[in-house]
Amino acid sequence: MKMLKSIFNLKGRYFSILFLGLLLFSFYEFSRIVEVSEINQKLVKDELIINDNYEFLSLYSSAYQLGEQGEYDNAIEKFTRLLKMFPESRNIDEIYYNIGTLYLKDALTKPLSDDGKVTAENFQKLQSAIIALEKSLAINPDNSMAKFNLSLLLSSIPTEASKIISEQSVQELSNIPIGLP
């Protein structure tokens, strides 16, 4: 009888420890489910995600929001940082697509030069857009949005940039010191 009682107490301790462990694990998992649910809701609403546990999503949403606000250079910089930080991500083709699209949008929002051609700066952005979209398609040839943007770009890109030098470029060149120090 004593032996049965001691076995029962021993099993009761293991059961208590196991029950407590499962209870703690359940609370942890519930908190993770709530966290993921909140992130999913923000993704659906295209809201900014700020969460250190999901660094990729936080940086991606930040870059996306900047692009939506017209801050193309900052958005491109953040997407480029994503490429460096997460080179093995399964979303690499989307990141290249976004970079290409942002370069395209940025170039299209700028005015033409005085002679009616694309400025050298915008011509370079269009070239960068082509490169990014081609990289996206090299990774995922089925990316229909990248195909569309690239075909649109290739069918309408000028063969050369304007030869007119802008006043800002002249001003920047005039600030270069002449001669050796």
N, C-alpha and C positions, 0 to 999 in steps of 0.2 A: 504494500500500500504506500509506504514512504517512497519507494522507488517510483511509482506511478505519479505521486504528487510532485516529486522533484522533476520528472520528465515534463509534466504538464506545465510547471512553472517556467522551465527552460524554454519550452515551445511558446509559452505566453510572452516571454521577453523577446524572442525572435519575431513573433507576430507583431508585437508593439513597435519594435524598431522598423520592421518592414512597413507597417501601416503608416508610421510617422514619415518615413522616407517617401512613400508613395503620395502622401498628402502634400509634402513640400514640393515634390516634382509636379504634381497637379497644379499647384498655385503658380509655379514657374511657367509651365506650359500655357496656362490661362492668360498670364500677363503677356506672353509672346503673341498669342492669338489676338489679344486686344491691340497690341502694338502693330501687328501686320494689318489688321482690319483698318486702323486709322491711316496707315500708309496707303492702303488700297483706295480708301475714300479720297485721299488727297490726289492720288494719281488720276482717278476718274475725273476729278474737278480741275485738273491741271494746276494744282497748287504746289507751292514750294515745300519740299520735304527736308526737314532738318532733323537728322537722327544719326548719331555717331555709330550706332550698330549697323547702319545701312549706308556706308560711305559712298558707294557707287551710286545708289539711287539719289542720295542727297546732292551729290555733285551734278548728276545728270539732270535732275529737276531744276537745279539752279541755272545750269547752262541753257536749258530749254526756256525757262522764264526770261532770262536775259535776251534771248533771241526773239521771243514774243514781244518784248518791250522795245525792240529796235536797237539794242546794244550789241551789235553784231560782233565787234572786235572782242569784247569781254566774253561773249558766248563761245566764240571760236577758241579763245584761250582756254576756257574751262573744258570744252570738249577735247581739246588737244591734251590737256592734263589728264583727262580720263583715259586717253589712249596710252599714255605713259604709265599711269598707275595700275591699270587693269588690262595689260596687253593680251591676256588670254580670255577675256570676256566673250561671251557668246553674242554680244550686241555690237561687236566691232564694226560690222557693216552699217548698222544704223548710225553709229557715231560718225563714220566717214560721210554717210549720206547727209547728216545734219550739218557737218562742216561745209560740205559742198553747197548745200542749199543756203546756208548763211552767207557764204562768199557771194553767191549769185544774188541774193536779196540785197546785200550791201552794195554791190556794183550797180544794181538796177535803181537804187534810191538816189544815186549821185547824178548830178547834171552832166550833160555832154560838154565838151570843150567848145571854144569859140568857133572852131571850124566844123562843128556838128559831129565830131567823132568822139569815141570813148577816150577818156583821159588815160594816161599811161598807168596810173594807179589802179583805175577800174579795170583796165585790160589785164593787169597782173592778177587782180581778184578773180576775174573770169577764168583765167588760166588755172588758178588754184582750185576753183570750183570744179573744173574739168578733171583735174588730178584726183581730187577727193571722191568725186562721183565714180570715176573709173576704179578706184581702190575699193569702193563699196561693192561695185558689180563684180570685181575680181573675187571677192570673198563670198558674195551671195548673188549669183547671176539671175536669180528670180526676183530681185528687189525691183518691182515694177515702178515704184516712185522714183528710184534712182535712174532707171532707164528713161522715164519720161523727162525728168529734168535734164539729163545729159543730152537726149535727142533735141530738146528745146534749145539748149545752150549751143550745141554744135551747129544747129541749123540757122542760128541768128548771130553768132559771135563774129565780130569784124575780123578782118585779116590782119589789121595792124592798128596800133594806137595812134592818137593824134600826135603830130610833130610839134605842136605849139607847146611851149614851156609856160607853165602857169606862173603868175606873179609870186606865189608862195615859193615855188621851186627856185626862182631867180633870187628871191630874198634869202632862202636857205643857202644857196650857193655863194651869195655875196658875204655871208658870215664866215666862210672858211678862210682861215689865215693863209696868207701867201708867203712862200719861202720857208726855210727851215728855222726851227726855234733857236 
